[in-house]
């Protein structure tokens, strides 16, 4: 499985290579899974997930290696879709927790024919693929979900960081989320940010 992520600071600004810090968040997670045809026809969640995945796979197939800088196993992706591939996720969508980042990380792990250990290149590859979902992506969400490592990022300068501890009692800080009950779409907010910038 791949965890959600929390961006502690740098929201949207990281799209312009400004600094940001992101940490994996294990309170939510997602993984690729298969559903039978009956379930795909009757379960709205599975239908939505399968359809979104099919649209993304179509984009990957159309753009190819030249645009996305990743050599994908398109035949295996399409075969998996025919067998009922979907993304089984507890990560809420529209809350900035990296639901699409975890999806991209899972697809890369399973269907990328060649993988890289160069984090800057991997971040760019993830950004190119995730941009289809958000209009523009920094690639940091899928990178944190894939590596499952807290990172400080500024452009292509990526530094792993350890979980910080409290100076008072030397215990790890605990991250928590406060649910605003207000989901939103990322793409329009990124577009508004870019226009104002």
N, C-alpha and C positions, 0 to 999 in steps of 0.2 A: 504494500500500500504506500501511498504518498500523502504526507501530512498537508494540512493547510499552512498558511503563513500569516504572520503579522508584520506589517511594515511599521516600525516604530517611528520613523520620520523619513521624509522624502517623497511622500505621496505626490504623484504626477511630476514633481520636479526631477525625478530620476530619469524621466523620458528625455530631458535635456542634459543628461550626464551630470546632474547635480548629485550631491552626496545623499545616501540613504542607508538605513540599517534595517535589515529584515531578519526575522527569526522563524524557524519552523514552529508550527503550533499543532500539537498532537491531540487536541480536543476534537478535531475533525479530520477526516481522511477520506481518500478515494482510491479505487483500483479498477482496472479493466475486468469485465466479467462477461458472461454469455447468458442470454435468456432464450428460452424456446419460443417458437413462432406463436403459440397460443398466448403466452405472457406478453409478447411484443404487441399483439393485437388488442389485448384487453387492459393492460396496465398503462395508464397515462404517463407515469414517470418514466417507465422503460421506453415508451414510444418517443417521448421528448428527447431523452438522452441519446437513443439510437439515431434519431433524425439529425440532431445537432452534430453527432459524431460523423454521420454520413456526409453532411455538408462540409465539415472540416477535412475529411479524407478527399472529397472531390476537389477542394481547394489545393490540398497538398499535391494531388495528382496533376492538376493543371499547372501549378507553378513550377513543380519539378525542382531538381537540384540547383539549377542556375539561380533561381530566385530565393530559395529557402536555405541554401548552403548545407543541406542535409541530404544524404542519400537514403531515401525511404524505401522500404520494401512494399511497394504499392500493391503488388499482387497479393501478398499476405494480408495487408490491410483490408483490401476489398473482399478477400475470402472470409476473413474474420467478421466483417460486416454481414455477409450473407449468412453466417452462422449465428447471428444475433448479438454481436459485440455491442456493449454499452458501457458507460462509466458509472460504476456503483459508488456513489459518493454521499457522505454525510455533511460535506462542506456546503453551507448555505450560499446560494448565488445572490449577488448584488450587495454583499456586505464587505467587499474588499479583502476577503480571506484567501484569495488565490484559488478559487475553484477551477478556473481555466488553466492556471499554472500547474496544478496537480494533474490535470488531464494531459497537458502537453508533456509533462515529465513522464507520465505512464506510457504514452504513445512512443516517446523517444526510447525509453527503456526496452520496450517490446518490439518495435518495428524499425528502428534506425539500423541500417546495415553497417555503418561505421560510426564509432563513437570517439569523442575526443576527451582528453584530460586537460585541455587548455580552457580554463574557465571563461576567459574573455571571449573566445570563439564560441563556446557553448552558449553563453549569454546572448550573443548576437544571433545565433541559430534559433534559439528559443524566441527571441524578440521577433524575428522574421515570421515565424510560424504563428505566434500568439497574436500578432498584429491583425490577422484575419478576423479575430474575435473582438478586438477592442479598437480598431482603427489605428492605433500606435501603441507599441509595447516596449518597455525597457528590457524585457527578458528576465528581470530579477525574480519575479514570482516563480516561474518554472525552475529557475536555477536553484532557489532555496528549497523548493519542494523536492527536486531531484537529488541534490546533494545532502539534504536534511542537515544543514549546517547554518548557524547564524553567520551572516555576512555583512560587512560594510562595503558599499559599492560607490564609486565615483567614476563614471564612464567605464573604461575598461580596466580600471584599477580595482581589483576585488580582493578583499582581505577577510580571511576567516577570523571570527572572534569567538571567544569562549563565553559561556553564560556568565554574566557578571554576578558578583556576590556582594552582599551587604557588609559594609565595613564594621557595623555594630556587632553582628553575631556570626559572620562568615557563612551565611546560608545563601543558597541561590535565590535570586529574585524570581518571583512568580508572576507570569503575565496572566491577565484575565481580560475578558471581553464584557462590555456592557451593551446589551442588545437594545438598539434604538427603535426596533420594530419598523425601520424605514429602509427597505432595500432600494437600491438604485442601479441604473445601468452605467457601466464604466465608460463606454465609448463617448456618449454625449458630454460627460464631465471632462474627459481628456480633451475633447475637441474645444470645449469652452475655455479650458485652461490654456491651450495652445494659442487660441485666438487672442485672449487677453494678454498673454505674454508677448 
